[in-house]
Amino acid sequence: MANNQLKIGFIGTGVMGQSMVMNLLKANYRVSIYTRTKEKANALIETGALWQNSVSELANNADIIITMVGYPQDVEEVYFGENGIVENAQPNTYIIDMTTSSPKLAQEIYNQAMEKELKALDAPVSGGDIGAKNGTLAIMVGGDETTFNKVLPIFNVLGNNIVWHGTAGAGQHAKLANQITIASNMIGVCEALIYAKKSGLDPDKVLDSITTGAAGSWSLSNLAPRMIKGDYSPGFFVKHFIKDMTIAIESAKELNIDMPGLTLALDLYKQLADMGESESGTQALIKYYDKNF
């Protein structure tokens, strides 16, 4: 089916979702959208996205449905119940949740979708606002491999590092591993910058020295410069990172794994949220160090 014939429904047009929809429109896909606040979707509507008045209306008129919402409870709300995706999508519709959520919830969506002859994938992403804008997201996918292969052209519009990890929930497990890595790395980035400042070094010059060596990381290259400039605009919200780390710790407990580094990071980010920074980007963690050291 040609791009301009395939009907994509997209639910959730926040920081990430808006750029993802824009890239689908640029690739000549027909995209219908729904989000809780229509005004926030005006730019997409002006660009060519079609507005739908409800989840059920969108679900009933799409070949592929993509969701990118905030929390597991939001995922449950859009997928389940008489007005949700599972009850209203047509048989053989592809449903793809790209929210970072619970592996158990991904498995539940998959099982209920199977009963309705729907094809479900969990496909959380990494790369923040920059990756969403540039179409360079890392996409971690769980579900049936045949379903993955069918929608791979869609993923190729949104990202450039796309990996099928296994059965339903596997994509979410892979994303949680990603978040576990970032959590401790963000502590290291902040402590490195504080150390550089306190020792009288120029933080920009320090970054020039260490970003291309063994210390190099995405957070160091992309978020540390924002920290130095005092730019705390959200590529990824503090409140959503707290959500992700909480899910990861719960999943780790189910696997009988202790996560001291992740536990520390979660505690620091909760303190940061208590400072009024829950709507800031994750790079705002440097404010905790500025305040306390």
N, C-alpha and C positions, 0 to 999 in steps of 0.2 A: 504494500500500500504506500502511495506517495506521501511525502510529508504534509502536503496541503490537503490531503484527504483524511489523514489520521487525526482523530479528535482526542486531544489531551485535556484532562481536567486537573487543575492544580489548586490545592487547598493550603493556604498559609503563605502570605506574601510579605513576610517581614524582611529583616536585613538580608538573609540568605535567599529566601524564596523569590523576592522581587528580581534579583539579578538572574536567578535560574530561569524564571519565566521569560525574562528579556532575551536570554540566549536561545530559548526555544522558539520565540517569535522570529528572531533573526535567522534561524535555520528553516523558516517557512512552515513551522508547525501551526496548526489551528489550536489555540489554547483558550480554554474557558477557565475562569478563576472564581474562587470564593474565599473570602476572609471575613473575620468578624466585623471589621470596620471598613466599609466600602471606600471611604475617603482616602485611606492609605493605599488603595489600589488604583487611584485615578491615573497615575502616570502610565501604568500598564494598560489601562483601558484606552487611554489616548493613543498608545502605541499599536493597539490592535487586539488586545485580549478581550474576550467576551465575558461580561459579568453574569454570574448565576446567583439567584436569590437565596439558595440554600444548599447544604451538603447533598440532600436527596436529589434536588434538581440537577446538580452537577453530575452526580454519580450515575443518574439515569441516561445521561447524554454524552458519555465518553467511552472511548476504546481503551484508554489508559488513564488511570487516576494516580496522581502523585500527591503525597501529603508531606508538608514540612511545617510542623507546628511546634509548640514549646515543650510540653511536659507529657508524661505517660497518660495522665488523666485527660489531656486534650486529644491524644491519640484514641483513647477509648471512646471519647465523645463522638469523634467523627466517623469511627468505624462501626460501632455497635449501636443497637437500638433500632426502633422502627424508622427513624429518620437518618440512619447512618449509611455508610458506604456498602457494607456487606448486604444489607437488606434491599438496597435500591439499585445497585449496579447490575447491568445485564450479564447473563452467563457469558463466560469466556473473556470478560473484561480483565485487564491486567491492573493490579493494585499494588502500588509501591510506596511504602512508608520510608521516607528519608530522614525522619526525625531520629535523634539519638534517644533511644528508649530502652525498655527492659527486654532482654532476650526472651523471657517467659511470655511477655505480651506479644512479641513477634510470632511466637509459636502458636499462641491462641488465635491471632488474626489468620494465620495460615490455615489452621484447622477449620475455623468457621468458614473461611473462603472456599476451601475444598468442598464443603457441604453445599455451597451455592454455585459450584462450578466456576469459581473465580480463581485467578492465578496470582498468588501473592508473593511478594519479595520484601524483605527488609534490607534497606540500602542506605544506612547513615553515611554521612560525608565528613571530610576534614579538609581544611584549607581556608576557613573563615571567609570574611567578606571579599578579600582579594581573590581567592580561588573561585568564589561564586561569580564575581564580575568577569573574570578572565576565562571562565569555563575550564579551569584547571583543577577542579576538586579531586581529591582521592575519594573513591566510592567503594565501600565495603559491603558485599552483597551476600545475603543468605536466602535460601529457597531452592526450588528445582532448577537444575542447570539448564534444562531446555527452555524454561521461562526466561532465565537470565539471558540466554543467547538471543531470544526473540526481541528483547527490549534493549539490547546492547547499543544499537544506533542512537537511542535516546540518551543513554548514559554517556556516549561519546560526545554529545553536544555539551554536556554539563561538566565533564571531567576528563582527565588524561591518565589517571592511574586507577583503573577499574579492575577489581579482583573479586571473583566468586569464591567464597570461603567454605560453602557447604550448605547444609540443610537449614530450614527456618530457624532464625535466631543467631546463626553464625555471623551474619553481618554485624549485628549488635555486639556480640562478643568481641569481634575485631575492633569495633569502634571504642569499646571500653578499654581495650588494651592501648589504643591510641591516647585516650584521655589520661590513663594511668601514667603513660610516658610524659605527657605534657605537664601534668601536675607537679611532679618533682623538678622537671626542667625549668618551669617558671620560677620556682624558689631559687634555683641556681642562677638564673638570669638576673633576678632582682638583687641577690646577694653579691653577685659580681659587680653590678653597677654601683651599689652602695659602697663596696670596698674600694672601687676605683675612685669615687668621689672623695671618700674619707682619707685616702692616701695621697690626694692632691693631683691625681691624673685627670686628663681630659677624657671623659667617657666616650666621645666619638672616636678618638684615636685608639682607645682600648678595643672598641668594636672592630675597627679596621684590622687590628692585630689578631683578634681571636675568632672572628666569624668564619674564617676560611681554614682554621686548624681543627684539631681534634674536638674542641669545644663547640664547633659549629652546630646550629640547629635552626629550624624554621622560626622558632620563637625568638632566638637571638638575633636573626637577620631581619625579621619583620616587625617584632613587637618591641625589642629594646630601643630602636630609634624613636618609636612613639613615646616610650617612657621618658627618654631624654628630652623630647620636645614638649612634654606635658600634654600629649594628645591621648585622651582616654576615651575617645569615641568608640562605640562598640562594633568591632568586627565579630565578636562573640561575647554575649553578656555574661557578667559575673554570676548572675542568678541562674543562668542555664549551665554554667560550668559546675556550680554547686550541685545542681540536679544530677549532672552526669557523674560526678564523683560519688555522690550518695548511691546511685544505682550500681556503680562499680564496686563499692564496698559491700553492698548487699549481695551482689553476685559472687564476690570473692568469699564471703562467709559461707555461702552455699557450697562452694568448692573447698572449704576448709583451708583457705589461704589467709594469712595475716598480711596486712598492707600498711606498715608503719609510715612509709613515705607518703602514701596517698592520704592516710589519716591526718598527718601533719598539714598537708596542703589544704585539705578540706577545712580544718580548723582555722587556718590563716585566712582563707577566703570567706568563711563565715564571719570572722572578725572584721574583714574588709566590708562585707555587706552591712554589718552593724554600724559602720562608719558612714553609711549612706551611699555606698558605691555599687549597689546591686544592679543598677542600670548602666554601669560603665563597662568598658571592655576589660577583658581579663588582664591586660597590661597594667591596669590600675593597682595591681598588687604592690607595685613599687611605692604607693602611698602609705601602705602599712609600714614599710621600712623607713620611709622619710619621717613618719610620725614617731616611730619608736626608737630610731637610731640617729 
